[in-house]
């Protein structure tokens, strides 16, 4: 199934505190300033910027030790003729949080649909408070979301199983969109090679998922619903809209599916796999030879005609560029 490519975000992350533009000063100390003191200042700035916002989307008025935040800000930020140190800090504090919250909102529509807007908002704030951005790019922001859901299931309550799978599925889409692509394997690379010794590698941007829920259908329904809502909003000024608004998609019932999440010609796709195809591809991914992977995929299947399909599978996957050379 095809998914349209989506524009990726700009950069903000662990280096933001070093380039924030805040004019800082450290409380006067005897002796020469050192790199250790610079690191201390950077860590303090990052901690203040990454700290969750308080009521009214304002910087929290108390520091972690209970001191007034305006006093703490004055220790390392200078005022100007219009803004206090706390005002200046709040600009960056809010800028950071609005950006990262929007990023997770865009990248996890399926998880948002499962939990609802309020629960999803509480989840992303708790997640970012524990795992703030640690990369120069927002692309990696959700990389630890699955880990967080396993550590703190209280944010998803009875939906932990489906939320874990959805987080993995939507992270796979991020990887597929802009993950590394290596030179694709060509027919000449495998022609005449012994299958018992030939090993191939899957493209780094390709993810293989075994899911207990048909999340691909669910996400497509969510995106269709969101598109319908946008269309209805755009028609609101033209007159009264007579159609009923799209209903919230129901949570899918458990049903095992196997997916390959990948890209082709810079578009994002997810493709259903048979159990045999999934076993074959995962065996190749884990380092098996082509012969070993085929044996793993077809073991226990009495239908000998299935073996003739394997060649067609490999041809299709080669055309999609899923294989690359092993180094």
C-alpha positions as CSV (number, residue, x, y, z in Angstrom):
1,X,0.0,0.0,0.0
2,X,1.3,3.4,-0.9
3,X,1.8,6.3,1.3
4,X,2.5,9.8,-0.1
5,X,5.9,11.2,0.9
6,X,5.8,13.8,3.6
7,X,8.0,16.8,4.2
8,X,10.5,16.2,6.9
9,X,11.2,18.7,9.6
10,X,14.1,21.0,10.3
11,X,16.8,20.5,12.9
12,X,16.6,21.0,16.6
13,X,18.1,18.7,19.3
14,X,20.9,18.1,21.6
15,X,23.1,20.8,20.1
16,X,20.3,23.4,20.4
17,X,21.5,24.6,23.8
18,X,25.0,25.4,22.4
19,X,23.4,27.5,19.5
20,X,20.4,28.9,21.2
21,X,21.4,32.5,20.8
22,X,20.9,33.2,24.5
23,X,23.4,35.6,25.9
24,X,24.7,33.8,29.0
25,X,26.9,34.6,31.9
26,X,28.1,32.3,34.7
27,X,28.1,33.6,38.3
28,X,31.6,35.2,38.9
29,X,34.2,32.8,40.0
30,X,37.8,33.2,40.7
31,X,40.2,31.9,38.1
32,X,40.0,31.3,34.4
33,X,36.9,29.8,32.8
34,X,37.4,26.2,31.7
35,X,35.8,23.8,29.3
36,X,34.3,22.0,32.2
37,X,32.5,25.2,33.3
38,X,31.3,25.7,29.7
39,X,29.9,22.2,29.7
40,X,28.2,22.9,33.0
41,X,26.6,26.0,31.5
42,X,25.5,24.1,28.4
43,X,23.9,21.4,30.5
44,X,22.1,23.9,32.6
45,X,20.8,25.7,29.5
46,X,19.6,22.5,28.0
47,X,18.0,21.4,31.2
48,X,16.1,24.6,31.4
49,X,15.0,24.6,27.7
50,X,14.0,20.9,27.7
51,X,12.0,21.2,30.9
52,X,8.2,20.7,30.3
53,X,6.1,23.8,30.2
54,X,3.8,24.8,33.0
55,X,0.2,26.0,33.0
56,X,-0.7,28.3,30.2
57,X,2.3,27.0,28.1
58,X,4.7,29.1,30.2
59,X,8.0,28.2,31.7
60,X,7.6,26.7,35.1
61,X,7.9,29.3,37.8
62,X,9.9,27.1,40.2
63,X,13.2,25.3,39.5
64,X,13.7,21.6,40.3
65,X,15.1,22.6,43.8
66,X,12.2,24.9,44.6
67,X,13.9,28.2,43.9
68,X,12.0,30.8,41.9
69,X,12.8,30.3,38.2
70,X,13.4,34.0,37.7
71,X,16.3,33.8,40.1
72,X,17.8,30.8,38.4
73,X,17.5,32.3,35.0
74,X,19.2,35.5,36.1
75,X,22.3,33.4,37.1
76,X,23.1,32.6,33.5
77,X,21.0,34.9,31.2
78,X,21.3,38.6,30.9
79,X,18.2,40.9,30.6
80,X,17.8,43.5,27.9
81,X,15.8,46.7,27.7
82,X,12.6,44.7,26.9
83,X,12.9,41.3,28.4
84,X,13.8,39.8,31.7
85,X,16.1,36.7,31.9
86,X,13.0,34.6,32.5
87,X,11.3,36.1,29.5
88,X,14.2,35.3,27.3
89,X,14.5,31.8,28.6
90,X,10.8,31.3,28.0
91,X,11.1,32.1,24.3
92,X,13.4,29.1,23.8
93,X,11.6,26.8,26.3
94,X,8.3,27.3,24.4
95,X,10.0,27.1,20.9
96,X,11.5,23.8,21.8
97,X,8.4,22.2,23.2
98,X,6.0,23.5,20.5
99,X,8.4,22.1,17.8
100,X,8.9,18.6,19.3
101,X,5.3,18.2,20.2
102,X,4.2,19.1,16.7
103,X,6.8,16.6,15.4
104,X,5.4,13.7,17.3
105,X,1.8,14.8,16.4
106,X,2.7,14.5,12.7
107,X,4.7,11.3,12.9
108,X,2.3,9.3,15.0
109,X,-1.3,9.7,13.7
110,X,-2.1,6.1,14.3
111,X,-1.0,6.2,18.0
112,X,-2.9,9.4,18.4
113,X,-6.1,7.8,16.9
114,X,-5.8,4.9,19.4
115,X,-5.4,7.1,22.5
116,X,-7.3,10.2,21.6
117,X,-5.9,13.7,21.6
118,X,-5.8,14.3,25.3
119,X,-4.2,11.0,26.3
120,X,-1.7,11.2,23.4
121,X,-0.7,14.7,24.5
122,X,0.0,13.5,28.0
123,X,1.9,10.6,26.6
124,X,4.2,12.7,24.4
125,X,4.9,15.2,27.2
126,X,5.9,12.4,29.6
127,X,8.0,10.8,26.9
128,X,9.9,14.0,26.0
129,X,10.4,14.8,29.7
130,X,12.1,11.4,30.1
131,X,13.8,11.2,26.7
132,X,14.4,14.7,25.3
133,X,15.9,15.1,21.9
134,X,19.3,13.7,21.8
135,X,20.1,14.2,18.1
136,X,20.8,17.1,15.8
137,X,17.7,16.1,13.8
138,X,14.1,15.7,14.8
139,X,13.9,12.7,12.6
140,X,15.2,10.6,15.5
141,X,12.8,12.1,18.1
142,X,10.5,9.0,18.3
143,X,13.2,6.4,18.3
144,X,12.8,5.5,22.0
145,X,9.0,5.7,22.1
146,X,8.6,1.9,22.1
147,X,11.1,1.6,24.9
148,X,9.2,4.2,26.9
149,X,5.9,2.5,26.4
150,X,7.4,-0.7,27.8
151,X,8.9,1.1,30.8
152,X,5.8,3.1,31.6
153,X,2.6,1.4,30.4
154,X,0.4,3.6,32.6
155,X,0.3,6.1,29.8
156,X,-1.6,3.7,27.5
157,X,-3.4,1.6,30.1
158,X,-5.2,-1.4,28.5
159,X,-4.0,-0.5,25.0
160,X,-0.3,-1.3,25.6
161,X,-0.1,-4.2,23.1
162,X,-1.6,-2.4,20.2
163,X,0.3,0.9,21.1
164,X,3.6,-0.9,21.1
165,X,2.9,-2.3,17.7
166,X,1.7,1.0,16.4
167,X,4.8,2.8,17.7
168,X,7.0,0.2,15.9
169,X,5.0,0.5,12.7
170,X,5.1,4.3,12.6
171,X,8.8,4.4,13.5
172,X,9.4,2.0,10.6
173,X,7.8,4.6,8.3
174,X,10.2,7.3,9.5
175,X,13.1,4.9,8.8
176,X,11.7,4.0,5.4
177,X,11.2,7.7,4.4
178,X,14.8,8.8,4.9
179,X,16.9,5.8,6.1
180,X,20.2,5.0,4.4
181,X,20.0,3.5,0.9
182,X,22.9,1.4,-0.4
183,X,23.7,0.4,-4.0
184,X,21.0,-2.1,-5.0
185,X,22.0,-5.6,-5.9
186,X,21.9,-6.3,-9.6
187,X,21.3,-9.5,-11.5
188,X,25.0,-9.6,-12.5
189,X,25.9,-9.6,-8.8
190,X,24.1,-13.0,-8.3
191,X,24.3,-14.6,-11.7
192,X,26.1,-18.0,-11.4
193,X,26.6,-17.7,-7.6
194,X,26.1,-20.8,-5.5
195,X,22.9,-20.3,-3.4
196,X,24.4,-22.3,-0.6
197,X,27.1,-19.7,-0.2
198,X,25.4,-16.6,-1.4
199,X,24.4,-14.0,1.2
200,X,22.6,-10.8,0.5
201,X,21.7,-7.9,2.7
202,X,18.4,-6.0,3.0
203,X,18.4,-2.2,2.5
204,X,18.8,-0.4,5.8
205,X,15.5,1.6,5.2
206,X,13.5,-1.7,4.9
207,X,11.7,-2.9,8.1
208,X,10.0,-6.3,8.5
209,X,7.1,-6.4,11.0
210,X,5.1,-9.2,12.4
211,X,2.0,-7.7,13.9
212,X,-1.0,-9.0,15.8
213,X,-3.2,-6.3,14.4
214,X,-3.9,-5.1,10.8
215,X,-2.4,-1.7,11.5
216,X,-1.8,-0.8,7.9
217,X,-5.6,-0.8,7.2
218,X,-6.2,1.1,10.4
219,X,-3.7,3.9,9.6
220,X,-5.1,4.2,6.1
221,X,-8.6,4.7,7.6
222,X,-7.2,7.3,10.0
223,X,-5.5,9.2,7.2
224,X,-8.7,9.0,5.1
225,X,-10.7,10.3,8.0
226,X,-8.3,13.2,8.5
227,X,-8.4,14.1,4.8
228,X,-12.2,14.1,5.0
229,X,-12.1,16.4,8.0
230,X,-9.8,18.8,6.2
231,X,-12.0,18.8,3.1
232,X,-15.1,19.5,5.2
233,X,-13.3,22.4,7.0
234,X,-12.3,23.9,3.6
235,X,-15.9,23.7,2.4
236,X,-17.3,25.4,5.6
237,X,-17.1,28.9,4.1
238,X,-19.0,27.9,0.9
239,X,-22.2,27.0,2.7
240,X,-23.7,24.4,5.0
241,X,-22.2,21.0,4.5
242,X,-24.9,18.3,4.5
243,X,-22.7,15.2,4.8
244,X,-22.1,13.6,8.1
245,X,-18.5,14.0,9.4
246,X,-16.3,11.0,9.1
247,X,-16.4,8.7,12.1
248,X,-13.5,7.8,14.2
249,X,-12.1,4.5,13.0
250,X,-12.7,1.6,15.2
251,X,-9.8,-0.2,16.8
252,X,-8.8,-3.2,14.7
253,X,-9.5,-6.7,15.9
254,X,-6.5,-9.0,16.4
255,X,-5.4,-10.6,13.2
256,X,-1.8,-11.5,12.4
257,X,-0.2,-9.7,9.5
258,X,3.3,-9.5,8.1
259,X,4.5,-6.2,6.6
260,X,7.4,-4.8,4.7
261,X,7.7,-1.0,5.2
262,X,9.9,0.5,2.5
263,X,10.2,3.3,-0.1
264,X,10.4,3.3,-3.8
265,X,11.1,6.3,-6.0
266,X,11.1,8.5,-2.9
267,X,7.6,7.4,-1.9
268,X,6.7,5.5,1.2
269,X,5.0,2.1,1.0
270,X,4.0,-0.8,3.2
271,X,3.5,-4.2,1.6
272,X,1.7,-7.2,3.0
273,X,3.8,-10.4,3.0
274,X,2.8,-14.1,3.3
275,X,4.2,-16.0,6.3
276,X,6.7,-17.8,3.9
277,X,7.9,-14.5,2.4
278,X,8.3,-13.0,5.9
279,X,10.4,-16.1,7.1
280,X,12.6,-15.9,4.0
281,X,13.3,-12.2,4.3
282,X,14.0,-12.3,8.0
283,X,16.3,-15.2,7.5
284,X,18.3,-13.2,4.9
285,X,18.2,-10.2,7.2
286,X,19.7,-12.3,10.0
287,X,22.6,-13.6,7.8
288,X,21.4,-16.8,6.4
289,X,22.5,-17.9,2.9
290,X,19.9,-17.8,0.1
291,X,19.5,-21.6,0.3
292,X,19.2,-21.6,4.1
293,X,16.6,-18.8,3.9
294,X,14.5,-20.6,1.3
295,X,14.6,-23.8,3.3
296,X,13.5,-21.8,6.4
297,X,10.6,-20.3,4.4
298,X,9.3,-23.5,2.9
299,X,9.9,-25.9,5.8
300,X,6.7,-27.8,6.7
301,X,4.9,-26.8,3.4
302,X,3.9,-29.8,1.5
303,X,2.9,-27.9,-1.6
304,X,5.9,-28.2,-3.9
305,X,4.5,-25.6,-6.3
306,X,5.3,-23.0,-3.7
307,X,9.0,-23.5,-4.4
308,X,8.4,-22.2,-8.0
309,X,7.0,-19.0,-6.6
310,X,10.3,-18.1,-4.8
311,X,11.9,-17.1,-8.0
312,X,9.1,-14.6,-8.7
313,X,9.5,-13.3,-5.2
314,X,13.2,-12.6,-5.6
315,X,12.6,-11.0,-9.0
316,X,10.0,-8.6,-7.6
317,X,12.1,-7.8,-4.6
318,X,15.1,-7.1,-6.8
319,X,13.0,-4.7,-8.9
320,X,12.0,-2.9,-5.8
321,X,15.7,-2.6,-4.8
322,X,15.3,-4.3,-1.5
323,X,18.7,-6.1,-1.6
324,X,22.2,-4.7,-1.4
325,X,25.7,-6.2,-1.3
326,X,27.0,-7.6,2.0
327,X,30.3,-5.9,3.0
